[in-house]
Amino acid sequence: MRDRKSPRSPWRRQSRRTTDEIAGHRATRNADQLYAEYKEPLYAAPPLLQRMVDAGRLGRKTGSGFYPYA
């Protein structure tokens, strides 16, 4: 059982569908701003999300993200 007091990344709680809706590049930008402010690895953007943004998979806006959109 997990310790309830252990820190969790805000990105872990955010659903993939929500990330697709707001666009991955915005989530990555927000993570970069939080990391720059607090210097905590907890706030860094997840590597998978960063790779998706680099590949142009921004979510509903581009037709692909964690899920395909037609």
VMD Tcl script that draws the C-alpha trace (Angstrom):
set ca {
  {0.00 0.00 0.00}
  {1.27 3.46 -0.89}
  {2.07 5.98 1.74}
  {-0.67 8.60 1.45}
  {1.78 11.36 2.34}
  {4.15 10.64 -0.55}
  {4.24 13.36 -3.22}
  {2.63 12.68 -6.57}
  {3.21 14.48 -9.78}
  {0.30 16.60 -11.02}
  {0.83 14.96 -14.43}
  {0.17 11.50 -13.00}
  {-3.30 12.58 -11.87}
  {-4.17 14.20 -15.17}
  {-5.96 11.85 -17.54}
  {-4.71 11.19 -21.05}
  {-8.02 12.35 -22.48}
  {-7.66 15.68 -20.64}
  {-4.13 16.07 -22.00}
  {-5.43 15.45 -25.53}
  {-8.13 18.08 -25.02}
  {-5.84 20.84 -23.75}
  {-3.05 19.88 -26.19}
  {0.16 18.23 -25.09}
  {2.34 21.24 -25.86}
  {0.40 23.33 -23.34}
  {0.78 20.68 -20.65}
  {4.50 20.47 -21.42}
  {4.85 24.27 -21.29}
  {3.09 24.37 -17.93}
  {5.34 21.62 -16.60}
  {8.43 23.52 -17.79}
  {7.23 26.65 -15.98}
  {6.56 24.76 -12.76}
  {9.93 23.01 -12.95}
  {11.73 26.31 -13.60}
  {10.01 27.89 -10.61}
  {10.40 25.10 -8.04}
  {13.35 23.03 -9.38}
  {11.55 19.85 -8.31}
  {11.75 16.79 -10.61}
  {8.19 16.08 -9.49}
  {6.99 18.95 -11.71}
  {9.00 18.07 -14.83}
  {7.05 16.98 -17.91}
  {6.97 13.20 -18.34}
  {9.41 11.97 -21.02}
  {6.61 10.27 -22.99}
  {4.65 13.52 -23.20}
  {7.76 15.40 -24.32}
  {8.43 12.84 -27.07}
  {4.82 13.09 -28.27}
  {5.03 16.89 -28.46}
  {8.35 16.66 -30.33}
  {6.70 14.27 -32.81}
  {3.80 16.69 -33.37}
  {1.19 14.54 -31.62}
  {-0.52 17.42 -29.81}
  {-3.92 15.84 -29.22}
  {-7.31 16.63 -30.72}
  {-5.87 19.78 -32.31}
  {-3.67 17.77 -34.71}
  {-5.78 14.61 -34.95}
  {-3.51 12.43 -32.85}
  {-2.31 12.36 -29.28}
  {-2.78 9.55 -26.82}
  {-5.84 8.66 -28.94}
  {-6.44 8.96 -32.70}
  {-9.05 11.49 -33.84}
  {-10.67 11.35 -37.25}
}
mol new
graphics top color blue
foreach p $ca { graphics top sphere $p radius 0.5 }
foreach p [lrange $ca 0 end-1] q [lrange $ca 1 end] { graphics top cylinder $p $q radius 0.2 }
display resetview
